[in-house]
């Protein structure tokens, strides 16, 4: 028997888009509200589909190459006196 990710990766593009819209607006196309469990399952199915069918830059949550902000700015070397190390 196949696992969830294998089955979810085989959904059609139309079902993927339906799940994506449902998660975005919190409702099914007929207006019924998604439960938390349904949202989680839809997201899992979307991610499995994306891994198999879409380039990485189109995956849910993709943020592109990131550089740590601390590398972009030089942090000054600050020395503390021994008195600053104690709390009163």
N, C-alpha and C positions, 0 to 999 in steps of 0.2 A: 504494500500500500504506500502511496506517495505521501510525503509530508506536506504541511500547509504551504510552505514557501514554493515547493515544486508546483503544486496545483495553482497557487495564486499567480505564479509567473506565466501561466498559460491563458489567463483571462484575455479577452479581446480588448482592442484599443477603446471601443465604445464603452465597455464595462469599466475600464480604467478611468475614463473621463467622467463617467457617472459617479464612481466612488469619489473621485477628486472633488467634484462639485458638491456632493453630499457632505463631505468632510468640511469643505470651505464654508458652506452656509448652515451646516448642522441639521439638514433636512433631506429626506428622500425626494425624488421628483414629484411624488404625489402629495407632498406637504407634511408627511409624518416626521416627527423629530427622531434623530438618531440617538440611540442610547450610548452610554460611554463605551460599552462593550462593542457595539457596532462601529463606532468611530475607530477604536483600536484595531479591530479586524480589517476595516477598510484601509487604514494606514499601512498595516502590515502587508496587505495584498498589493497596495500601490507600490510600496518599496520593493517587493519581490518582482513585480512587473517591470519597474524602472531598471533594476539591476540587469535584467535580461534583455530589455528592448530599447533603452534610451541611453544616450551618452551621459557620462558622469555629470556634466554641467547642467543637465536637465533633471537631475534627481531631486526629490523632496529634501529640503534643508541644505542644498549645496550652497556654499559660501565662497567658492573660488579659492585660489591660493592666497593664503594670509601670511603676513609677516608679523611677528610679535612686536607690539608697539614699543616695548622696552628697547628693542634694537634700533628703533627710529630716533630715539632721544637719548642723549648722554645724561646719565644720572650723576649729580654732583656727589662727591665724597664728603659726608657730613660726620664730623667727630663730636662725640658727646663727652661732657665732663663727667667725672665720677659722681658729682652731686646730682646730675640729671638721671642717674641710674637708679636712684632710690625714690620710693614713694612715701609721702608723709601722711 
